[in-house]
Amino acid sequence: MRYLFQGYRRLLTHPQYGIWVFLGSLLYLISPIDISPDLIPLVGQIDDVALIVLMVSAASQWLSQQFLNAPAADSNPEDDSVTETVDVKAVEVDP
């Protein structure tokens, strides 16, 4: 069961298919056809609640990545300063 949830989460975070999986999940939630019918008390809502939890966690993860990777509002795009990283292989020398 854990692998099923991990696979669904990977699909939700996939850049090409994520939006389609999210929309399909929303369609499943509003559809009267379910894996477990909603007429059965408690058991009928388990699949819906699990799907909602997965969707909310994936959406919050996606939003946090979008805000963390967004450029700062106070950054100046006309600033020409470039920071370069230099890879140096240091060798110890005996005196």
C-alpha contacts under 8 A as a table, 3 or more apart, distances in Angstrom:
res1	aa1	res2	aa2	distance
1	M	4	L	5.13
1	M	5	F	6.61
2	R	5	F	5.27
2	R	6	Q	6.25
3	Y	6	Q	4.96
3	Y	7	G	6.00
4	L	7	G	5.16
4	L	8	Y	6.23
5	F	8	Y	5.05
5	F	9	R	6.09
5	F	54	L	7.87
6	Q	9	R	5.05
6	Q	10	R	6.13
7	G	10	R	5.07
7	G	11	L	6.26
8	Y	11	L	5.08
8	Y	12	L	6.23
9	R	12	L	5.01
9	R	13	T	6.31
9	R	54	L	7.13
9	R	58	A	6.62
10	R	13	T	5.24
10	R	14	H	6.13
11	L	14	H	5.09
11	L	17	Y	6.53
11	L	18	G	5.71
11	L	21	V	6.84
12	L	17	Y	7.11
12	L	18	G	4.19
12	L	19	I	7.14
12	L	21	V	6.01
12	L	22	F	6.46
12	L	55	M	7.95
12	L	58	A	6.64
13	T	18	G	5.42
13	T	58	A	6.95
13	T	62	W	7.19
14	H	17	Y	5.55
14	H	18	G	4.90
15	P	18	G	5.75
15	P	19	I	7.97
16	Q	19	I	7.46
17	Y	20	W	5.36
17	Y	21	V	6.22
18	G	21	V	5.20
18	G	22	F	6.13
19	I	22	F	5.01
19	I	23	L	6.10
20	W	23	L	5.09
20	W	24	G	5.98
21	V	24	G	4.99
21	V	25	S	6.04
22	F	25	S	5.07
22	F	26	L	6.32
22	F	55	M	7.20
23	L	26	L	5.04
23	L	27	L	6.19
24	G	27	L	4.97
24	G	28	Y	6.16
25	S	28	Y	4.98
25	S	29	L	6.24
25	S	51	L	7.45
26	L	29	L	5.07
26	L	30	I	6.47
27	L	30	I	5.38
27	L	31	S	5.95
28	Y	31	S	5.02
28	Y	33	I	7.58
28	Y	34	D	7.32
29	L	48	D	6.37
31	S	34	D	7.23
33	I	37	P	7.25
34	D	37	P	5.49
34	D	38	D	7.45
35	I	47	D	7.28
36	S	40	I	7.86
36	S	43	V	6.87
36	S	44	G	5.00
36	S	45	Q	7.71
36	S	47	D	6.96
37	P	40	I	6.08
37	P	43	V	7.93
37	P	44	G	4.90
37	P	45	Q	7.98
38	D	41	P	6.95
38	D	43	V	7.51
38	D	44	G	3.93
38	D	45	Q	5.88
39	L	44	G	6.27
40	I	43	V	5.86
40	I	44	G	5.06
41	P	44	G	5.90
41	P	45	Q	7.38
42	L	45	Q	5.41
42	L	46	I	6.52
43	V	46	I	5.40
43	V	47	D	7.91
44	G	47	D	6.91
44	G	48	D	7.73
45	Q	48	D	5.19
45	Q	49	V	6.04
46	I	49	V	5.22
46	I	50	A	6.07
47	D	50	A	5.13
47	D	51	L	6.10
48	D	51	L	5.16
48	D	52	I	6.15
49	V	52	I	5.03
49	V	53	V	6.13
50	A	53	V	5.17
50	A	54	L	6.26
51	L	54	L	5.14
51	L	55	M	6.08
52	I	55	M	5.08
52	I	56	V	6.05
53	V	56	V	5.25
53	V	57	S	6.10
54	L	57	S	5.23
54	L	58	A	6.07
55	M	58	A	5.20
55	M	59	A	5.97
56	V	59	A	5.06
56	V	60	S	6.01
57	S	60	S	5.18
57	S	61	Q	6.10
58	A	61	Q	5.06
58	A	62	W	6.11
59	A	62	W	5.04
59	A	63	L	6.10
60	S	63	L	5.05
60	S	64	S	6.05
61	Q	64	S	5.18
61	Q	65	Q	6.25
62	W	65	Q	5.18
62	W	66	Q	6.24
63	L	66	Q	5.00
63	L	67	F	6.25
64	S	67	F	5.21
64	S	68	L	5.99
65	Q	68	L	5.12
65	Q	69	N	5.98
66	Q	69	N	5.40
66	Q	70	A	6.00
67	F	70	A	5.15
71	P	75	S	7.19
72	A	75	S	5.44
76	N	79	D	5.50
